[in-house]
Amino acid sequence: MGIKNFFKKAFSDMKEDAKAQHEVDKANFAAAKAESKAQFKEAKAMGKSETRKAIMQERRDEQIAEANKRKAEADARIEKLSK
């Protein structure tokens, strides 16, 4: 009887693990599907000149902000060493 119960429990555990993995797979598939759709919509939107211009301007603004931040940090280091 010990062996029978062992295998019964083992197969029951495998069944539960398979169900749990199936849920993970479904969630991953849904996420990949949503990401794919988002990429398609973004690519489609880039075909419109006003959308593309707005996105490019936003990227440039972020780059300018980052450059200004780095410049301010460098100026602070220079000022600290000048004293």
C-alpha positions as a Markdown table, in Angstrom:
| # | Residue | x | y | z |
|---|---|---|---|---|
| 1 | Met | 0.0 | 0.0 | 0.0 |
| 2 | Gly | 2.9 | 2.4 | 0.7 |
| 3 | Ile | 4.1 | 2.3 | -3.0 |
| 4 | Lys | 0.5 | 2.8 | -4.3 |
| 5 | Asn | 0.0 | 5.9 | -2.1 |
| 6 | Phe | 3.4 | 7.2 | -3.1 |
| 7 | Phe | 2.6 | 7.1 | -6.8 |
| 8 | Lys | -0.9 | 8.4 | -6.2 |
| 9 | Lys | 0.6 | 11.4 | -4.4 |
| 10 | Ala | 3.3 | 11.9 | -7.0 |
| 11 | Phe | 0.9 | 11.9 | -9.9 |
| 12 | Ser | -1.4 | 14.2 | -8.0 |
| 13 | Asp | 1.5 | 16.6 | -7.5 |
| 14 | Met | 2.4 | 16.4 | -11.2 |
| 15 | Lys | -1.2 | 17.2 | -12.1 |
| 16 | Glu | -1.2 | 20.3 | -9.9 |
| 17 | Asp | 2.2 | 21.4 | -11.2 |
| 18 | Ala | 0.9 | 21.0 | -14.8 |
| 19 | Lys | -2.2 | 23.1 | -14.0 |
| 20 | Ala | 0.0 | 25.8 | -12.4 |
| 21 | Gln | 2.4 | 25.8 | -15.3 |
| 22 | His | -0.5 | 26.1 | -17.7 |
| 23 | Glu | -1.7 | 29.2 | -15.9 |
| 24 | Val | 1.8 | 30.7 | -16.2 |
| 25 | Asp | 1.9 | 29.8 | -19.9 |
| 26 | Lys | -1.5 | 31.5 | -20.5 |
| 27 | Ala | -0.3 | 34.6 | -18.7 |
| 28 | Asn | 2.9 | 34.8 | -20.7 |
| 29 | Phe | 1.0 | 34.3 | -23.9 |
| 30 | Ala | -1.4 | 37.0 | -23.1 |
| 31 | Ala | 1.5 | 39.4 | -22.2 |
| 32 | Ala | 3.3 | 38.6 | -25.5 |
| 33 | Lys | 0.1 | 39.1 | -27.4 |
| 34 | Ala | -0.5 | 42.5 | -25.8 |
| 35 | Glu | 3.2 | 43.5 | -26.3 |
| 36 | Ser | 2.9 | 42.5 | -30.0 |
| 37 | Lys | -0.3 | 44.5 | -30.5 |
| 38 | Ala | 1.3 | 47.6 | -28.7 |
| 39 | Gln | 4.4 | 47.4 | -31.0 |
| 40 | Phe | 2.1 | 47.2 | -34.1 |
| 41 | Lys | 0.1 | 50.2 | -32.9 |
| 42 | Glu | 3.3 | 52.2 | -32.2 |
| 43 | Ala | 4.7 | 51.3 | -35.7 |
| 44 | Lys | 1.4 | 52.3 | -37.3 |
| 45 | Ala | 1.3 | 55.6 | -35.3 |
| 46 | Met | 4.9 | 56.4 | -36.5 |
| 47 | Gly | 3.5 | 56.5 | -40.0 |
| 48 | Lys | 1.6 | 59.7 | -39.1 |
| 49 | Ser | 3.9 | 62.7 | -39.3 |
| 50 | Glu | 2.4 | 64.5 | -36.3 |
| 51 | Thr | 2.7 | 61.5 | -34.1 |
| 52 | Arg | 6.3 | 60.8 | -35.2 |
| 53 | Lys | 7.2 | 64.5 | -34.6 |
| 54 | Ala | 5.7 | 64.5 | -31.1 |
| 55 | Ile | 7.6 | 61.3 | -30.2 |
| 56 | Met | 10.9 | 62.6 | -31.6 |
| 57 | Gln | 10.4 | 65.9 | -29.7 |
| 58 | Glu | 9.8 | 64.0 | -26.5 |
| 59 | Arg | 13.0 | 62.0 | -27.0 |
| 60 | Arg | 15.0 | 65.2 | -27.7 |
| 61 | Asp | 13.5 | 66.8 | -24.6 |
| 62 | Glu | 14.6 | 63.8 | -22.5 |
| 63 | Gln | 18.1 | 63.9 | -23.9 |
| 64 | Ile | 18.4 | 67.7 | -23.3 |
| 65 | Ala | 17.2 | 67.2 | -19.7 |
| 66 | Glu | 19.8 | 64.4 | -19.1 |
| 67 | Ala | 22.6 | 66.6 | -20.6 |
| 68 | Asn | 21.6 | 69.5 | -18.4 |
| 69 | Lys | 21.6 | 67.3 | -15.4 |
| 70 | Arg | 25.1 | 65.9 | -16.2 |
| 71 | Lys | 26.3 | 69.5 | -16.8 |
| 72 | Ala | 25.0 | 70.7 | -13.5 |
| 73 | Glu | 26.7 | 67.7 | -11.7 |
| 74 | Ala | 30.0 | 68.5 | -13.5 |
| 75 | Asp | 29.7 | 72.2 | -12.6 |
| 76 | Ala | 29.1 | 71.3 | -8.9 |
| 77 | Arg | 32.2 | 69.1 | -8.9 |
| 78 | Ile | 34.2 | 72.0 | -10.5 |
| 79 | Glu | 32.9 | 74.5 | -7.9 |
| 80 | Lys | 33.7 | 72.1 | -5.1 |
| 81 | Leu | 37.3 | 71.7 | -6.3 |
| 82 | Ser | 37.7 | 75.5 | -6.9 |
| 83 | Lys | 37.3 | 76.4 | -3.2 |
